[in-house]
Amino acid sequence: MIDVDGSIFVTGTDTGTGKTRVAVHLLRQAAAAGRRVAAMKPVAAGAQLGPEGWRNDDALALAAASAVPLPYELLNPCCLPLASSPHLAAAAAGVRIDIPGLVAAYRQIAAQSEAVVVEGAGGWLVPLDDTRTLADLAVALQLPVLLVVGVRLGCINHALLTAAAIRASGLTLAGWVANRIEPSFAGDQQYVQALRERLPEPCWGELPWAPGT
């Protein structure tokens, strides 16, 4: 997989496509190369309550792979207990997701690092409230986007629609990653080839299926 050489926003074609796996991979590559690349999970829906407060598993995985140690509350400023769409999780928690606050947190992280790998939540147009989506956060951050495609039935359509939406937002789609998420999906290589033929942006890599990813 291509090493990240600047801050990037990692999104997916859906929930469960492997955004965290890809983000962790990028962070580990950067750390192995001696680069100070930090992680950020601006919004996480689904957390467990521990001695230090609410913690999200994906955010903890990013923190463990990051070369820049950060307070959890800075790495994951909006941690919502309910495992649901962010707008529903925020409503259940009685909070409003604050995009300017998330951008300010990103800038704090960026000031301490060479680059930041920012992982989104769910897919590109996941709602944050009644009017805003995750795309609005990405636009506010003004970062190039890496699209993680979960290779399974339907992913070609999902990938092409998401790529079109990213371009329509005015952001740069830097590339995409094919992440195999179904071990029994026999058409995986044909699907990846179809995506290579239809997406003009470069494929940053293909990840094999692995348990728990």
Secondary structure in CASP SS format (residue, H / E / C, confidence):
PFRMAT SS
TARGET T0000
AUTHOR 0000-0000-0000
METHOD secondary structure of the structure
MODEL  1
M C 1.00
I C 1.00
D C 1.00
V C 1.00
D C 1.00
G C 1.00
S C 1.00
I E 1.00
F E 1.00
V E 1.00
T E 1.00
G E 1.00
T C 1.00
D C 1.00
T C 1.00
G C 1.00
T C 1.00
G C 1.00
K H 1.00
T H 1.00
R H 1.00
V H 1.00
A H 1.00
V H 1.00
H H 1.00
L H 1.00
L H 1.00
R H 1.00
Q H 1.00
A H 1.00
A H 1.00
A H 1.00
A C 1.00
G C 1.00
R C 1.00
R C 1.00
V E 1.00
A E 1.00
A E 1.00
M E 1.00
K C 1.00
P C 1.00
V E 1.00
A E 1.00
A E 1.00
G C 1.00
A C 1.00
Q E 1.00
L E 1.00
G E 1.00
P C 1.00
E C 1.00
G E 1.00
W E 1.00
R E 1.00
N C 1.00
D H 1.00
D H 1.00
A H 1.00
L H 1.00
A H 1.00
L H 1.00
A H 1.00
A H 1.00
A H 1.00
S C 1.00
A C 1.00
V C 1.00
P C 1.00
L C 1.00
P C 1.00
Y H 1.00
E H 1.00
L H 1.00
L H 1.00
N C 1.00
P C 1.00
C E 1.00
C E 1.00
L E 1.00
P C 1.00
L C 1.00
A C 1.00
S C 1.00
S C 1.00
P H 1.00
H H 1.00
L H 1.00
A H 1.00
A H 1.00
A H 1.00
A H 1.00
A H 1.00
G C 1.00
V C 1.00
R C 1.00
I C 1.00
D C 1.00
I H 1.00
P H 1.00
G H 1.00
L H 1.00
V H 1.00
A H 1.00
A H 1.00
Y H 1.00
R H 1.00
Q H 1.00
I H 1.00
A H 1.00
A H 1.00
Q C 1.00
S C 1.00
E C 1.00
A E 1.00
V E 1.00
V E 1.00
V E 1.00
E E 1.00
G E 1.00
A E 1.00
G E 1.00
G E 1.00
W C 1.00
L C 1.00
V C 1.00
P E 1.00
L C 1.00
D C 1.00
D C 1.00
T C 1.00
R C 1.00
T E 1.00
L H 1.00
A H 1.00
D H 1.00
L H 1.00
A H 1.00
V H 1.00
A H 1.00
L H 1.00
Q C 1.00
L C 1.00
P C 1.00
V E 1.00
L E 1.00
L E 1.00
V E 1.00
V E 1.00
G E 1.00
V E 1.00
R C 1.00
L C 1.00
G C 1.00
C H 1.00
I H 1.00
N H 1.00
H H 1.00
A H 1.00
L H 1.00
L H 1.00
T H 1.00
A H 1.00
A H 1.00
A H 1.00
I H 1.00
R H 1.00
A H 1.00
S C 1.00
G C 1.00
L C 1.00
T C 1.00
L E 1.00
A E 1.00
G E 1.00
W E 1.00
V E 1.00
A E 1.00
N E 1.00
R E 1.00
I C 1.00
E C 1.00
P C 1.00
S C 1.00
F C 1.00
A C 1.00
G C 1.00
D H 1.00
Q H 1.00
Q H 1.00
Y H 1.00
V H 1.00
Q H 1.00
A H 1.00
L H 1.00
R H 1.00
E H 1.00
R H 1.00
L C 1.00
P C 1.00
E C 1.00
P C 1.00
C E 1.00
W E 1.00
G E 1.00
E E 1.00
L E 1.00
P C 1.00
W C 1.00
A C 1.00
P C 1.00
G C 1.00
T C 1.00
END
